């Protein structure tokens, strides 16, 4: 009797690390919902951020189908593994100063470990689709998008809001403003609008207006519809 009990106990103990890892991955899948508005697990399905498919072992800033990497990340030389990803999601700005990921980091050790356990499984080549993680735009980040308040007067703009040119290449708009800066937006995150009212922009002087709180979305507001096609140049 005791012998069978000990054998059974040994089997349970031997399997417990795997069970614990699986539990962590399940919790991490729930945590990944906060990442879903910006990242997909489908190969080359890029959104605000790059697809995470095949992430393990990939050089940072190297996914060819994604065109909005910061120069800082592309030149970092980082190879994504458990250690580097843990440091990255703890504090992206500390790990790679000058990166453009609008994310403050996860400070809770267990939450990071759970997320990494999930990502290690879900991003493997050939990994099955993860139920409940694709095709959604909700989650914590999505919930932070919002408006409210009075629309700004766009007749007189600071240089950072004065649009001087827009180019379009593949799935990316690049907006250059009067302060000399150019910002890249995933095509679904840049909305083209018109405002012919008294608070709208001057003719041929479209305005770039931030939308939401994450820094990755914006509106370009024109004085008239015909200005849109004149302003946007298809160029890679």
C-alpha positions in Angstrom: 0.0 0.0 0.0 2.7 2.4 1.0 4.7 1.5 -2.1 1.9 2.4 -4.4 1.3 5.6 -2.5 4.9 6.6 -2.9 5.0 5.7 -6.6 1.9 7.8 -7.2 3.3 10.7 -5.2 6.5 10.6 -7.2 4.6 10.8 -10.4 2.6 13.8 -9.3 5.8 15.6 -8.2 7.5 14.8 -11.4 4.6 16.3 -13.4 4.0 19.3 -11.3 6.6 21.6 -13.0 4.8 21.1 -16.3 1.4 21.6 -14.7 2.7 24.8 -13.1 4.1 26.1 -16.4 0.7 25.3 -18.1 -1.1 27.2 -15.4 1.2 30.2 -15.9 0.5 30.1 -19.6 -3.2 30.1 -19.0 -2.9 33.2 -16.8 -0.5 34.7 -19.3 -3.1 34.3 -22.0 -5.5 36.4 -20.0 -2.8 39.0 -19.4 -2.1 39.1 -23.2 -5.5 40.6 -23.8 -4.0 44.0 -22.8 -1.5 43.5 -25.6 -4.0 42.6 -28.3 -4.9 46.1 -29.5 -1.3 46.5 -30.7 0.0 43.0 -31.4 -1.1 39.9 -33.3 0.0 36.3 -33.0 -0.6 35.7 -36.7 2.5 35.7 -38.9 3.0 39.0 -40.6 -0.3 40.4 -39.4 1.1 43.7 -38.1 -0.9 46.3 -36.3 0.4 49.3 -34.3 3.2 46.9 -33.3 4.7 44.0 -35.2 3.4 40.5 -35.2 4.7 38.4 -32.4 4.7 35.1 -34.3 8.1 33.6 -34.3 9.3 36.0 -31.7 11.7 33.7 -29.7 15.2 33.9 -31.2 14.3 36.8 -33.5 16.6 39.9 -33.6 14.8 43.0 -32.4 13.6 45.3 -35.1 14.1 42.7 -37.9 10.6 41.6 -39.0 10.7 42.5 -42.7 6.9 43.0 -43.0 6.9 45.7 -40.3 8.0 49.2 -41.2 7.6 51.3 -38.1 10.5 50.1 -35.9 12.4 52.9 -34.1 16.0 53.4 -35.1 16.9 52.7 -31.5 15.3 49.2 -31.5 16.7 48.3 -34.9 20.3 49.1 -33.8 20.0 47.5 -30.3 21.4 44.1 -31.4 18.9 42.4 -29.0 17.9 38.8 -29.6 14.5 38.0 -28.1 14.6 35.3 -25.5 13.1 34.8 -22.0 15.7 37.0 -20.3 15.7 39.9 -22.8 11.9 39.9 -23.1 11.5 40.0 -19.3 13.7 43.1 -19.2 11.8 44.6 -22.1 8.3 44.2 -20.7 9.6 45.4 -17.3 10.7 48.8 -18.7 11.1 49.3 -22.4 12.4 52.8 -22.1 15.2 51.7 -19.7 16.2 48.8 -21.9 16.2 50.7 -25.2 16.2 54.5 -24.7 14.5 56.2 -27.6 12.2 53.3 -28.6 8.7 54.2 -29.6 6.6 51.5 -27.9 3.8 53.4 -26.0 4.0 51.1 -23.0 5.2 51.8 -19.4 6.0 48.2 -18.6 4.8 45.5 -16.2 6.3 45.7 -12.7 4.7 42.6 -11.2 7.1 39.6 -11.4 4.4 37.0 -11.6 2.4 38.8 -14.2 5.5 39.0 -16.4 6.4 35.4 -15.9 2.9 34.3 -16.8 2.9 36.4 -19.9 6.3 35.0 -21.0 5.1 31.5 -20.4 2.1 32.1 -22.7 4.2 33.9 -25.4 6.8 31.1 -25.4 4.1 28.7 -26.4 1.9 31.0 -28.6 4.7 32.4 -30.7 6.3 29.2 -31.7 6.3 28.5 -35.5 3.3 26.5 -36.3 1.6 27.2 -33.0 -2.2 26.7 -33.1 -4.4 29.8 -33.0 -5.0 30.9 -29.5 -8.7 31.1 -28.6 -9.8 34.5 -27.6 -6.6 36.3 -28.6 -7.2 37.3 -32.2 -9.6 39.7 -34.0 -10.3 41.8 -30.9 -9.7 45.5 -30.3 -10.7 45.7 -26.6 -8.6 45.1 -23.6 -6.9 47.5 -21.3 -5.1 49.5 -24.0 -8.2 49.7 -26.2 -10.3 50.9 -23.2 -7.9 53.7 -22.7 -8.8 55.2 -26.0 -11.3 58.0 -25.7 -12.2 61.6 -26.2 -14.2 64.1 -24.3 -14.0 67.8 -24.0 -14.3 70.6 -26.6 -12.7 70.2 -30.0 -9.6 72.4 -30.3 -9.5 75.5 -32.5 -7.3 74.5 -35.5 -7.0 77.9 -37.1 -3.7 78.7 -35.4 -1.5 75.7 -34.9 1.8 75.0 -33.2 4.5 73.6 -35.4 4.1 70.0 -34.1 0.4 70.0 -35.4 1.0 71.7 -38.8 1.0 68.9 -41.4 3.5 69.6 -44.2 3.2 66.3 -46.1 1.9 62.7 -45.8 3.4 59.7 -47.6 1.8 56.2 -47.8 3.7 52.9 -48.2 2.2 49.4 -47.8 0.3 49.7 -44.5 2.0 52.8 -43.1 1.4 56.5 -43.3 4.2 58.9 -42.5 3.2 62.4 -41.4 5.7 65.2 -41.5 5.0 68.3 -39.5 6.3 71.9 -39.5 8.7 71.2 -36.7 10.6 68.9 -39.0 9.6 65.6 -37.4 8.0 62.6 -39.2 5.8 60.1 -37.4 4.8 56.7 -38.7 1.3 55.3 -38.2 -0.3 52.0 -39.0 -3.0 52.8 -41.6 -5.8 51.9 -39.2 -4.5 54.2 -36.6 -4.5 57.4 -38.7 -7.9 58.8 -39.4 -8.5 61.4 -42.1 -11.2 63.9 -41.3 -12.6 67.2 -42.5 -13.8 70.2 -40.5 -15.1 73.2 -42.5 -16.5 74.9 -39.4 -15.2 78.0 -37.7 -12.8 75.9 -35.5 -11.5 73.9 -38.5 -8.0 74.3 -40.0 -7.1 76.9 -42.6 -7.3 75.8 -46.2 -4.3 73.7 -47.4 -3.1 73.6 -43.8 -4.2 70.3 -42.3 -3.8 69.6 -38.6 -2.4 66.6 -36.9 -4.4 65.9 -33.7 -3.5 63.2 -31.2 -6.3 60.7 -30.6 -6.3 58.6 -27.4 -3.8 58.2 -24.7 -1.2 55.7 -26.0 0.5 58.0 -28.5 0.0 55.6 -31.5 -3.2 57.1 -33.0 -4.0 60.4 -34.5 -6.4 62.4 -36.7 -5.4 64.5 -39.7 -8.1 67.1 -40.1 -8.5 68.9 -43.5 -10.5 72.0 -44.3 -12.1 70.3 -47.3 -12.3 66.7 -48.8 -10.5 67.5 -52.0 -7.3 68.4 -50.0 -6.9 64.8 -48.8 -5.8 63.3 -52.1 -3.6 66.3 -52.9 -1.8 66.0 -49.6 -1.1 62.2 -49.5 1.7 60.9 -51.8 2.1 57.1 -52.4 5.8 56.7 -51.9 8.1 54.1 -50.3 
